[in-house]
Amino acid sequence: MQNDARRADILTQLSKSQKPVSATALAEKYHLSRQSIVGDIALLRAAGNDIIATSRGYLLATPPKVPFLEKTIACRHNAAAMREELYIAVDEGCTVADVVVEHPLYGELRGQLQLSTRHEVNEFLARCGASEALPLSFLTSGIHLHTLLCPDEAAYERVAKRLRAAGILLSD
């Protein structure tokens, strides 16, 4: 397969997928190295394609197929409460799209999460445990924001209520 055709096929795969597609999976499909796929993604981005890199793979930033309510929550917790925070959100039917911190030198730093299930939360936390890297919230004494994609206002309200009760929601 020629390079241009492969890149077009990668875009098609990303547009059809509701979950992140890993560079490793793409490399296996095209019988290439993972680094070649990373290069393809860089070229696709340079050509104007809005591709998001998450810790689990790539997503094409397109409007979702189902309507959702986008809400931002402010949280503060230690490392031990990270699982509880993420479980609360996904258990109420929301997706934790990202984490955002305000760094004193660099300004806003955003990490893509795209976590919708306990399984995805567990995989993310396992990667955290296996890595020497610290979560972004460690840069700001645990204070951070999350963008939540919620099916409706009631789901958001349930998340906020449970996070408040757990002492995780940053209050006014």
N, C-alpha and C positions, 0 to 999 in steps of 0.2 A: 504494500500500500504506500502510495506517495505521501510525503509529509503533509501537504495541504489537505488531502483527502482524510488522513488520519486526524488532523486537527478538527476538521469539520465533523467527523464521527465522534470525537471526544465531546464537542459542543452538543451534539445530538444526545449523547448519553447523559450529560449533565442536565440537559433540559427535561429529560424524561424521568430523572431520579428525584425522589422526594427526600432522600438521605444523602449525606456526603459520599462521594466516590473517591476511594483512596488512589494515590499515585501507584501504589503497588499493584492494585487490581487492574488498573489501566495498563501498566507495564506488562503484566502477565497476558492480558488480552492481545496486545500488539507485539508481543515477543521482543520487548525493548527493555532497557534499564529504567529504573525508577527515575534516575536523573534526566533521562531523555524526555520523560513525561513532564517533569518539573519544567524543563525548557519549553516544551510545547505549551504548557499553561502560561508561562511568562510571555510567550509570543502571542497567545490568544488575548491575554490581558492588554498587551501593548497595542493590539489591533482594536481595542475598545470594548471587549467583552467583559462584562461585570461578573468576574468569578471570585468567589469568597473562598479563602483557604481556612479550614478548621483543623483541629487536631485529629479529626477522623477522616479528612479528605476534602474534596472540592465540591462546591455548590455553585450553580449558576443563580445569580441574584435576580430572580424573576418573581413577579407577583404570585403568591400562593394560589392554589386552585380552590381553596375554601376561604371564606372571609374570616378574619380574626381581628381581635382588638389588641393593639400594641400599647403596653403600659411600661413605665419605668418605675422601679422600686429602688429605694436606698436601704442598704443593709450594713450591719456591722456584726462581725462574729470572729471567733478564733478558728483555728484549723479543725478542731473537733466538731464544730457545728456546720461545717461545709456540707456534709452528707445530708444532714437534717434539712438545711435550707433548700437544697436542690430537690430532695425527695418531696418536700411540701409542694413545690411548684409543679412538678410533673404529676404528682398524685392527684392534683386538682385539674388536670387536663391541659396545663399550659406548657409551652416550650420555653426554656431558658435560652434565648437567642445569643446573648453575649454577657460579658462582664466588662465594666468600665471603671477605671480609676483616674483620679486627677493627680498626676505626677508633678512635683514642684519644678522640675527642670524641663520635662518634655510636654507638659500639658496633658491632654486627654489620651490615655492609652486604652485600647479596646481589644479584647480577645474574643474571637468567635467560639461559641460553645455548641449551639444547636442541639440541646439535650431535651428529649421529649418523653423518655421512659426511665424507669429505675435501672434497667439494663444499661442504657447509655450513660447514666450517672455513674454506675459502678465501673464501667470501662474507663470513663474519664478519671475517676478517683484512683483506679489502679495505675493509670499512666502517671498521675501525680505522684503516687507512692514510689514508682519505679524510676522517677526522674530526679535529678538533682535540682531542677528548676522549682522555684516557689510560685504559688498562685499570685496573680497580680495584686490581690487584696493585701498581701503581706507588705507591699510597698507603702500602704496607707493605713497602717495599724488596724486593718480589718474593714475599713470603710470602703464601700464600693457600690456601684449601681448594676442592676440587671435590666435588660430589655426582656419583657415577657410577652409572648404571643399567646393570647388567651381566646378561647372559643366564644366567650361572652363576659359581660361585666360581673356576673355572679361568680364565675370562676376566679376572676381577679380578686374580688372581695373575699372569697374563701382563703386564697393564698395570703392576702394581707392580714387577715384576722389570725391565721395560724402562725405566720411569721411574728406578728406582734406578741402573741401569747408565748412564743418560744424565746422572746427577748432578742430577736434577730433584726426585726424591722427597725430602721433608724427613725426615731420619732422626732417630731418638730422641736 
